[in-house]
Amino acid sequence: ILGGYGNFGRLIAAGLAKSGNAIIIAGRSQQQANTLAQTLSRRYPNAPIQTAAFDANQNLLQQLQLLLRN
């Protein structure tokens, strides 16, 4: 979910996590993504949650490839 820790993205992330779906919370801030992931992981421990940070002004393709390798 790109923008997953913003107002609307947070609601989407919570809904998906509540249903037990695997999600990746992404945006420009790794710390904000991690904070939300920790909160959701405590609330919905059965949902696999990962985080990622992307900067559209940097090499986005390389950033996506690194995420897919993990």
C-alpha positions as a printed NumPy array, in Angstrom:
array([[  0.   ,   0.   ,   0.   ],
       [  1.826,   3.082,  -1.208],
       [  1.028,   5.858,   1.243],
       [ -0.02 ,   3.15 ,   3.673],
       [  0.593,   5.211,   6.802],
       [ -1.353,   8.275,   5.634],
       [ -4.955,   8.949,   6.606],
       [ -6.666,   6.851,   3.934],
       [ -3.843,   4.321,   3.574],
       [ -3.927,   3.63 ,   7.312],
       [ -7.598,   2.63 ,   7.055],
       [ -6.893,   0.34 ,   4.111],
       [ -3.921,  -1.245,   5.901],
       [ -5.96 ,  -1.853,   9.048],
       [ -8.828,  -3.4  ,   7.098],
       [ -6.538,  -5.75 ,   5.207],
       [ -4.597,  -6.699,   8.329],
       [ -7.817,  -7.344,  10.237],
       [ -8.761,  -9.857,   7.521],
       [ -5.357, -11.54 ,   7.891],
       [ -4.035, -10.431,   4.497],
       [ -0.32 , -10.035,   3.882],
       [  0.491,  -6.367,   3.303],
       [  3.419,  -4.097,   2.621],
       [  3.084,  -0.612,   4.075],
       [  5.119,   1.772,   1.946],
       [  5.825,   5.466,   1.602],
       [  8.67 ,   7.932,   1.809],
       [  9.247,   7.429,   5.534],
       [ 10.536,   4.049,   6.666],
       [ 10.018,   5.072,  10.293],
       [  6.341,   5.952,   9.817],
       [  5.755,   2.692,   7.942],
       [  7.483,   0.732,  10.719],
       [  5.46 ,   2.474,  13.432],
       [  2.158,   1.598,  11.784],
       [  3.315,  -1.956,  11.06 ],
       [  4.177,  -2.474,  14.727],
       [  0.793,  -1.144,  15.817],
       [ -1.091,  -3.336,  13.36 ],
       [  1.036,  -6.395,  14.169],
       [  0.116,  -6.105,  17.824],
       [ -3.564,  -5.684,  16.979],
       [ -3.673,  -8.348,  14.233],
       [ -0.867, -10.854,  14.946],
       [ -1.975, -13.25 ,  12.176],
       [ -1.434, -10.69 ,   9.421],
       [  2.014, -10.792,   7.782],
       [  3.1  ,  -7.153,   7.561],
       [  6.213,  -5.762,   5.879],
       [  7.347,  -2.204,   5.29 ],
       [  9.183,  -0.392,   2.547],
       [ 10.352,   3.134,   1.81 ],
       [ 10.231,   4.514,  -1.713],
       [ 11.38 ,   7.833,  -3.075],
       [ 10.062,   8.631,  -6.545],
       [ 12.992,  11.015,  -7.045],
       [ 15.482,   8.161,  -6.686],
       [ 15.866,   4.929,  -8.662],
       [ 12.375,   3.519,  -8.074],
       [ 12.997,   0.373, -10.135],
       [ 16.003,  -0.524,  -7.999],
       [ 14.015,   0.086,  -4.817],
       [ 11.238,  -2.23 ,  -6.013],
       [ 13.713,  -4.943,  -6.996],
       [ 15.277,  -4.846,  -3.531],
       [ 11.85 ,  -5.242,  -1.945],
       [ 11.008,  -8.225,  -4.134],
       [ 14.266,  -9.972,  -3.198],
       [ 13.283,  -9.875,   0.479]])
